[in-house]
């Protein structure tokens, strides 16, 4: 699953940046699942490798799960109620008009 999310993000992000409105909303919702899932799988591997105490490991994995759910929820909200992840990234490269005082 980790490698599938890697491939999906590697192919999907550039395509979403080139596409228009209906496609970017679908892509943003897919990214809202893939990005946190990819991060969760990778960080879970780090926790399992480096946290040896079983109680601390269990607590760290539960905390990671909570952050994964919160991150996914925030990205879904950004996609549905705001500009969306793709438009937000595109906005980083758009020149903003300066307000003269």
VMD Tcl script that draws the C-alpha trace (Angstrom):
set ca {
  {0.00 0.00 0.00}
  {2.91 2.35 0.79}
  {4.33 1.99 -2.73}
  {0.89 2.33 -4.29}
  {0.37 5.67 -2.54}
  {3.85 6.74 -3.67}
  {3.03 5.95 -7.29}
  {-0.39 7.58 -7.02}
  {1.04 10.77 -5.60}
  {3.96 10.85 -8.05}
  {1.61 10.59 -11.02}
  {-1.40 12.42 -9.57}
  {0.13 15.62 -8.24}
  {1.58 16.88 -11.55}
  {-1.59 15.90 -13.42}
  {-3.82 17.65 -10.88}
  {-1.75 20.82 -11.16}
  {-2.33 20.85 -14.92}
  {-6.07 20.06 -14.87}
  {-9.17 22.19 -14.36}
  {-11.85 22.50 -11.70}
  {-13.90 19.26 -11.69}
  {-10.82 17.05 -11.94}
  {-8.92 18.91 -9.22}
  {-11.75 18.43 -6.72}
  {-11.68 14.68 -7.26}
  {-7.88 14.69 -7.10}
  {-7.93 16.76 -3.90}
  {-10.24 14.25 -2.24}
  {-7.97 11.40 -3.35}
  {-4.95 13.28 -1.99}
  {-6.82 13.83 1.29}
  {-6.69 10.06 1.73}
  {-3.38 9.21 0.07}
  {-1.13 11.79 1.74}
  {-2.10 10.96 5.34}
  {-2.13 7.22 4.59}
  {1.33 7.38 3.05}
  {2.66 9.35 6.03}
  {0.94 7.03 8.50}
  {2.46 3.88 7.01}
  {5.94 5.40 6.92}
  {5.81 6.80 10.46}
  {4.34 3.56 11.81}
  {7.41 1.75 10.46}
  {9.66 4.26 12.22}
  {7.76 3.83 15.50}
  {7.92 0.03 15.30}
  {11.66 0.17 14.57}
  {12.67 2.69 17.22}
  {10.16 2.48 20.09}
  {10.80 -0.85 21.76}
  {8.67 -0.62 24.90}
  {5.32 -2.17 23.93}
  {3.20 0.26 25.98}
  {4.98 3.31 24.57}
  {4.82 1.81 21.09}
  {1.07 1.23 21.38}
  {0.54 4.79 22.65}
  {2.67 6.25 19.86}
  {0.76 4.29 17.21}
  {-2.59 5.40 18.67}
  {-1.40 9.02 18.68}
  {-0.20 8.62 15.10}
  {-3.62 7.26 14.14}
  {-5.31 10.26 15.72}
  {-3.06 12.66 13.81}
  {-3.69 10.73 10.59}
  {-7.46 11.05 11.01}
  {-7.19 14.75 11.89}
  {-4.95 15.43 8.90}
  {-7.26 13.59 6.54}
  {-10.28 15.45 7.92}
  {-8.55 18.80 7.54}
  {-7.59 18.04 3.94}
  {-11.16 16.94 3.12}
  {-12.47 20.18 4.65}
  {-9.92 22.17 2.65}
  {-11.04 20.38 -0.50}
  {-14.78 20.82 0.03}
  {-15.15 24.11 1.92}
  {-12.16 26.12 0.74}
  {-9.97 26.51 -2.35}
  {-8.67 22.94 -2.27}
  {-5.20 21.52 -1.96}
  {-4.36 21.82 -5.66}
  {-5.51 25.44 -5.94}
  {-3.70 26.24 -2.69}
  {-0.46 24.89 -4.12}
  {-1.02 26.73 -7.41}
  {-1.56 29.92 -5.40}
  {1.99 29.74 -4.11}
  {3.27 30.63 -7.59}
  {0.70 33.28 -8.52}
  {1.88 36.84 -8.21}
  {-0.28 38.71 -5.67}
  {-1.30 42.32 -6.23}
  {0.42 44.64 -3.79}
  {-1.70 47.17 -1.97}
  {-0.07 50.59 -1.94}
  {-0.50 52.52 1.28}
}
mol new
graphics top color blue
foreach p $ca { graphics top sphere $p radius 0.5 }
foreach p [lrange $ca 0 end-1] q [lrange $ca 1 end] { graphics top cylinder $p $q radius 0.2 }
display resetview
